[in-house]
Amino acid sequence: MIRLEGVTKRFKSAAGERVALDAIDLSVKPGQVFGVVGRSGAGKSTLIRTINLLERPDAGRVVVDGQNMMDLAPAELRAARRRIGMIFQHFNLLNAKTIAENVAFPLRLEGRSGPEVDRRVADLLERLGLAEHARKHPSQLSGGQKQRVGIARALACEPHVLLCDEATSALDPETTDEILTLLDQLNRDLNLTVVLITHQMEVVRRVCDRVAVLKDGRVVEEGATADVFLHPQHAATRAMLAEGEEAFDASLAPAGGRLARLTFRGSSTYEPELSRVARSVGVDYSILSGRISRIRGEPYGQLVVAFTGGDAEAAVSQLTARGVRVEGLGEAA
Ligand SMILES: Nc1ncnc2c1ncn2[C@@H]1O[C@H](COP(=O)(O)OP(=O)(O)OP(=O)(O)O)[C@@H](O)[C@H]1O
């Protein structure tokens, strides 16, 4: 439903030309929540803005719902954009208008008026828990409430796609959680396709089905969120995931121990597979680092262990046979 093919964008400035997007290929399926992560300057904002052509690529194709956005005449482009909602880091609300007027705004731009608009606005405010704030102005609301108004406005024209430009970056962790839960619900209830850009890996972990990692205007890694998080292939992805995590210290491992990273997914996360296998083959293990969490709702556990005092090979093959992914990390010095 969304396909970027060879999308390239250059910016010229006094300092010279800068390639913000370098032949990007991406494909987002209907109903997916697709995340694009990257550091500052990677090209995330430029990328998301090419989807509704707020930023027109210098080369490539942007196909949404089978239409090449680049081929549309101005009136057609305006109509296509109404089917693509967008929310922003700083909400971009009209401060002089009430909450209800903000939500009604895109409907009025579409030429709609009267009770139909009032009904639609009331429905949206109700759905987003904002009914009691209809007559207030944005300055009277908290950040999370303002973002909910942004979402209500983005949904006014019943879009198929919602673009989220760092939508939670200005919010505290609790409010971020609330907005992510809401996006998750809207994705499921309305089968809304969501594309979000963020520099927060936690956001991707919580809500995205797939993720692309952007670096210097290129996609360096792309895949199902769980695969990318548990088995990152590119150094840029590993570096972003390692932030805030303590790396395991191999020097603490017992000398001669066989180091391995074990990944448990789904229900096996909570099974005592490791101790069963260790008992059955007669090895000992020390846990050097560990984490149990969820990716897009699916539980996973990842442990780095050192096997000692027995047949580590047999332990690895039994764990593998039980569906645990084992990556050898060498021998402790
Ligand atoms: N309008 C513009 N004029 C000139 N250069 C631009 C413009 N917009 C973006 N750039 C440059 O393009 C590159 C990508 O910028 P972009 O804002 O897309 O990155 P980003 O990943 O969203 O970063 P951030 O998280 O800091 O917003 C940067 O080098 C930026 O300076």
PDBQT file of the ligand as one rigid body, heavy atoms in Angstrom, charges set to zero:
ROOT
HETATM    1  N1  LIG A 401      15.047  22.080   4.307  1.00  0.00    +0.000 N 
HETATM    2  C1  LIG A 401      16.311  21.660   4.392  1.00  0.00    +0.000 A 
HETATM    3  N2  LIG A 401      17.331  22.371   3.853  1.00  0.00    +0.000 NA
HETATM    4  C2  LIG A 401      18.596  21.933   3.906  1.00  0.00    +0.000 A 
HETATM    5  N3  LIG A 401      18.974  20.788   4.507  1.00  0.00    +0.000 NA
HETATM    6  C3  LIG A 401      18.020  20.042   5.063  1.00  0.00    +0.000 A 
HETATM    7  C4  LIG A 401      16.640  20.431   5.054  1.00  0.00    +0.000 A 
HETATM    8  N4  LIG A 401      15.919  19.475   5.700  1.00  0.00    +0.000 NA
HETATM    9  C5  LIG A 401      16.794  18.537   6.114  1.00  0.00    +0.000 A 
HETATM   10  N5  LIG A 401      18.051  18.869   5.730  1.00  0.00    +0.000 N 
HETATM   11  C6  LIG A 401      19.259  18.066   5.969  1.00  0.00    +0.000 C 
HETATM   12  O1  LIG A 401      19.012  16.727   5.554  1.00  0.00    +0.000 OA
HETATM   13  C7  LIG A 401      19.555  15.801   6.481  1.00  0.00    +0.000 C 
HETATM   14  C8  LIG A 401      18.465  14.909   7.031  1.00  0.00    +0.000 C 
HETATM   15  O2  LIG A 401      17.612  15.699   7.858  1.00  0.00    +0.000 OA
HETATM   16  P1  LIG A 401      16.299  15.138   8.599  1.00  0.00    +0.000 P 
HETATM   17  O3  LIG A 401      15.694  16.259   9.354  1.00  0.00    +0.000 OA
HETATM   18  O4  LIG A 401      15.466  14.401   7.618  1.00  0.00    +0.000 OA
HETATM   19  O5  LIG A 401      16.959  14.092   9.613  1.00  0.00    +0.000 OA
HETATM   20  P2  LIG A 401      16.332  13.443  10.902  1.00  0.00    +0.000 P 
HETATM   21  O6  LIG A 401      16.828  12.037  10.927  1.00  0.00    +0.000 OA
HETATM   22  O7  LIG A 401      14.864  13.650  10.907  1.00  0.00    +0.000 OA
HETATM   23  O8  LIG A 401      17.004  14.255  12.054  1.00  0.00    +0.000 OA
HETATM   24  P3  LIG A 401      16.349  14.861  13.407  1.00  0.00    +0.000 P 
HETATM   25  O9  LIG A 401      16.020  13.668  14.256  1.00  0.00    +0.000 OA
HETATM   26  O10 LIG A 401      17.459  15.688  13.959  1.00  0.00    +0.000 OA
HETATM   27  O11 LIG A 401      15.157  15.641  12.965  1.00  0.00    +0.000 OA
HETATM   28  C9  LIG A 401      20.260  16.626   7.549  1.00  0.00    +0.000 C 
HETATM   29  O12 LIG A 401      21.618  16.734   7.202  1.00  0.00    +0.000 OA
HETATM   30  C10 LIG A 401      19.593  17.972   7.454  1.00  0.00    +0.000 C 
HETATM   31  O13 LIG A 401      20.471  18.992   7.844  1.00  0.00    +0.000 OA
ENDROOT
TORSDOF 0
